[in-house]
Amino acid sequence: MKNFFVSYNKADKAWAEWIAWTLEEKQLSVVIQAWDFRPGGNFVWEMQKAATGTERTLLVLSEDYLNAEFTQPEWMSAFVQDPKGEKRKLFPVRVRPCNPAGLLEPVIYVDLVGLPAEEAEKVLLQGIAERAKPTERPRFPGGEITRGGFSLGGSERVVTRPAPFPGEAARGGGKAVAIWREKLDFLEEQEAILADPAQRFALRHQIEEARAKIAELGG
């Protein structure tokens, strides 16, 4: 039994062949009409073998595919065998903007729309994998305030603040407000130099917390 039956509309033949070639480069076996339905054969019989003799049916999704009459039976067989999607027998790959509806609406698809070739290949192969666990340990998304400064858990450069001017305590509500103002100034400086979106998001939460505390203290 081969791994994939590539189901597509003729308008997406180039995409279907690119996908099939990419899969076979990774030693996955594929059935595709453009390559495997040869002159002299029976089209209906070949389609029957492709639909029932492969582990999964890969749908090349586009408006043309969704609106075509003859593509519907090609994926219905796989759907009937796995209506809950537990075996992932239906494997939709969106190659042009479209909105699957009906029975296809809840099925998670791989989205290649707008991606360059290298990224599209990566996303396609990641979608085939059983899990999407990254190969490297994820960076800690938060941070913590320490006595010596702000620890980010990453490789970004962190600027150490000099000792605050002693007169700062007299501004806006006493020593407590001054401490929170110092912390806020420091956090805002760090936000300006961070490149990682996850760390900036975590830092933004702490900035808002510091501002709220200053307002609470009347600063």
Contacts in CASP RR format, 6 or more apart in sequence:
PFRMAT RR
TARGET T0000
AUTHOR 0000-0000-0000
METHOD contacts of the structure
MODEL  1
MKNFFVSYNKADKAWAEWIAWTLEEKQLSVVIQAWDFRPGGNFVWEMQKA
ATGTERTLLVLSEDYLNAEFTQPEWMSAFVQDPKGEKRKLFPVRVRPCNP
AGLLEPVIYVDLVGLPAEEAEKVLLQGIAERAKPTERPRFPGGEITRGGF
SLGGSERVVTRPAPFPGEAARGGGKAVAIWREKLDFLEEQEAILADPAQR
FALRHQIEEARAKIAELGG
1 53 0 8 1.000
1 54 0 8 1.000
1 55 0 8 1.000
2 29 0 8 1.000
2 30 0 8 1.000
2 31 0 8 1.000
2 53 0 8 1.000
2 54 0 8 1.000
2 55 0 8 1.000
3 23 0 8 1.000
3 28 0 8 1.000
3 29 0 8 1.000
3 30 0 8 1.000
3 54 0 8 1.000
3 55 0 8 1.000
3 56 0 8 1.000
4 20 0 8 1.000
4 23 0 8 1.000
4 28 0 8 1.000
4 29 0 8 1.000
4 30 0 8 1.000
4 31 0 8 1.000
4 54 0 8 1.000
4 55 0 8 1.000
4 56 0 8 1.000
4 57 0 8 1.000
4 58 0 8 1.000
4 91 0 8 1.000
5 30 0 8 1.000
5 31 0 8 1.000
5 32 0 8 1.000
5 50 0 8 1.000
5 51 0 8 1.000
5 53 0 8 1.000
5 54 0 8 1.000
5 56 0 8 1.000
5 57 0 8 1.000
5 58 0 8 1.000
5 74 0 8 1.000
6 16 0 8 1.000
6 19 0 8 1.000
6 20 0 8 1.000
6 30 0 8 1.000
6 31 0 8 1.000
6 32 0 8 1.000
6 33 0 8 1.000
6 58 0 8 1.000
6 60 0 8 1.000
7 57 0 8 1.000
7 58 0 8 1.000
7 59 0 8 1.000
7 60 0 8 1.000
7 65 0 8 1.000
7 71 0 8 1.000
7 74 0 8 1.000
7 75 0 8 1.000
8 15 0 8 1.000
8 16 0 8 1.000
8 32 0 8 1.000
8 33 0 8 1.000
8 59 0 8 1.000
8 60 0 8 1.000
8 65 0 8 1.000
8 71 0 8 1.000
9 60 0 8 1.000
9 62 0 8 1.000
9 64 0 8 1.000
9 65 0 8 1.000
9 68 0 8 1.000
9 71 0 8 1.000
10 64 0 8 1.000
11 62 0 8 1.000
11 64 0 8 1.000
11 65 0 8 1.000
12 60 0 8 1.000
12 62 0 8 1.000
12 64 0 8 1.000
12 65 0 8 1.000
12 95 0 8 1.000
12 96 0 8 1.000
13 34 0 8 1.000
15 60 0 8 1.000
15 62 0 8 1.000
15 95 0 8 1.000
15 96 0 8 1.000
15 112 0 8 1.000
16 32 0 8 1.000
16 34 0 8 1.000
16 60 0 8 1.000
17 32 0 8 1.000
17 34 0 8 1.000
17 35 0 8 1.000
19 58 0 8 1.000
19 60 0 8 1.000
19 93 0 8 1.000
19 124 0 8 1.000
20 30 0 8 1.000
20 32 0 8 1.000
20 34 0 8 1.000
20 35 0 8 1.000
22 121 0 8 1.000
22 124 0 8 1.000
22 125 0 8 1.000
23 30 0 8 1.000
23 124 0 8 1.000
23 128 0 8 1.000
24 30 0 8 1.000
26 125 0 8 1.000
28 128 0 8 1.000
31 49 0 8 1.000
31 50 0 8 1.000
31 53 0 8 1.000
31 54 0 8 1.000
33 46 0 8 1.000
33 47 0 8 1.000
33 50 0 8 1.000
36 46 0 8 1.000
36 50 0 8 1.000
37 43 0 8 1.000
37 46 0 8 1.000
37 47 0 8 1.000
47 74 0 8 1.000
50 74 0 8 1.000
51 57 0 8 1.000
51 73 0 8 1.000
51 74 0 8 1.000
51 77 0 8 1.000
51 78 0 8 1.000
52 77 0 8 1.000
55 89 0 8 1.000
56 78 0 8 1.000
56 88 0 8 1.000
56 89 0 8 1.000
56 90 0 8 1.000
56 91 0 8 1.000
57 74 0 8 1.000
57 75 0 8 1.000
57 77 0 8 1.000
57 78 0 8 1.000
57 89 0 8 1.000
57 90 0 8 1.000
57 91 0 8 1.000
58 91 0 8 1.000
58 92 0 8 1.000
58 93 0 8 1.000
59 65 0 8 1.000
59 71 0 8 1.000
59 74 0 8 1.000
59 75 0 8 1.000
59 90 0 8 1.000
59 91 0 8 1.000
59 92 0 8 1.000
59 93 0 8 1.000
59 104 0 8 1.000
59 109 0 8 1.000
60 93 0 8 1.000
60 95 0 8 1.000
61 92 0 8 1.000
61 93 0 8 1.000
61 94 0 8 1.000
61 95 0 8 1.000
61 96 0 8 1.000
61 98 0 8 1.000
61 100 0 8 1.000
61 109 0 8 1.000
62 94 0 8 1.000
62 95 0 8 1.000
62 96 0 8 1.000
62 97 0 8 1.000
62 98 0 8 1.000
63 96 0 8 1.000
63 97 0 8 1.000
63 98 0 8 1.000
64 96 0 8 1.000
65 71 0 8 1.000
65 98 0 8 1.000
66 98 0 8 1.000
66 100 0 8 1.000
66 101 0 8 1.000
66 104 0 8 1.000
75 90 0 8 1.000
75 104 0 8 1.000
78 89 0 8 1.000
78 90 0 8 1.000
79 89 0 8 1.000
79 90 0 8 1.000
79 103 0 8 1.000
81 87 0 8 1.000
81 89 0 8 1.000
82 88 0 8 1.000
82 89 0 8 1.000
82 90 0 8 1.000
85 107 0 8 1.000
90 104 0 8 1.000
90 107 0 8 1.000
91 110 0 8 1.000
91 128 0 8 1.000
92 100 0 8 1.000
92 104 0 8 1.000
92 107 0 8 1.000
92 108 0 8 1.000
92 109 0 8 1.000
92 110 0 8 1.000
93 109 0 8 1.000
93 110 0 8 1.000
93 112 0 8 1.000
93 124 0 8 1.000
94 109 0 8 1.000
94 110 0 8 1.000
94 111 0 8 1.000
94 112 0 8 1.000
94 113 0 8 1.000
95 112 0 8 1.000
95 113 0 8 1.000
96 113 0 8 1.000
97 113 0 8 1.000
100 107 0 8 1.000
100 109 0 8 1.000
110 123 0 8 1.000
110 124 0 8 1.000
110 127 0 8 1.000
111 123 0 8 1.000
112 120 0 8 1.000
112 123 0 8 1.000
112 124 0 8 1.000
115 123 0 8 1.000
126 132 0 8 1.000
139 153 0 8 1.000
139 154 0 8 1.000
139 196 0 8 1.000
139 198 0 8 1.000
139 199 0 8 1.000
140 153 0 8 1.000
140 154 0 8 1.000
141 198 0 8 1.000
141 199 0 8 1.000
141 201 0 8 1.000
141 202 0 8 1.000
142 152 0 8 1.000
142 153 0 8 1.000
142 198 0 8 1.000
142 199 0 8 1.000
142 202 0 8 1.000
143 150 0 8 1.000
143 151 0 8 1.000
143 152 0 8 1.000
143 153 0 8 1.000
143 199 0 8 1.000
143 202 0 8 1.000
143 203 0 8 1.000
143 206 0 8 1.000
144 150 0 8 1.000
144 151 0 8 1.000
145 151 0 8 1.000
145 183 0 8 1.000
145 206 0 8 1.000
148 160 0 8 1.000
149 158 0 8 1.000
149 160 0 8 1.000
149 161 0 8 1.000
149 186 0 8 1.000
150 158 0 8 1.000
150 186 0 8 1.000
150 187 0 8 1.000
150 190 0 8 1.000
151 158 0 8 1.000
152 158 0 8 1.000
152 190 0 8 1.000
152 194 0 8 1.000
152 199 0 8 1.000
154 196 0 8 1.000
154 199 0 8 1.000
156 193 0 8 1.000
156 194 0 8 1.000
156 195 0 8 1.000
156 196 0 8 1.000
156 199 0 8 1.000
157 193 0 8 1.000
158 190 0 8 1.000
158 193 0 8 1.000
159 189 0 8 1.000
159 190 0 8 1.000
159 193 0 8 1.000
161 182 0 8 1.000
161 185 0 8 1.000
161 186 0 8 1.000
161 189 0 8 1.000
164 178 0 8 1.000
164 182 0 8 1.000
168 178 0 8 1.000
168 181 0 8 1.000
168 182 0 8 1.000
169 175 0 8 1.000
169 178 0 8 1.000
170 178 0 8 1.000
171 177 0 8 1.000
171 178 0 8 1.000
171 181 0 8 1.000
172 178 0 8 1.000
172 218 0 8 1.000
172 219 0 8 1.000
173 217 0 8 1.000
173 218 0 8 1.000
173 219 0 8 1.000
176 217 0 8 1.000
177 214 0 8 1.000
177 217 0 8 1.000
177 218 0 8 1.000
177 219 0 8 1.000
180 210 0 8 1.000
180 213 0 8 1.000
180 214 0 8 1.000
180 217 0 8 1.000
181 214 0 8 1.000
181 219 0 8 1.000
183 210 0 8 1.000
184 207 0 8 1.000
184 210 0 8 1.000
184 211 0 8 1.000
184 214 0 8 1.000
187 203 0 8 1.000
187 206 0 8 1.000
187 207 0 8 1.000
187 210 0 8 1.000
188 207 0 8 1.000
190 203 0 8 1.000
191 200 0 8 1.000
191 203 0 8 1.000
191 204 0 8 1.000
191 207 0 8 1.000
194 200 0 8 1.000
194 203 0 8 1.000
END
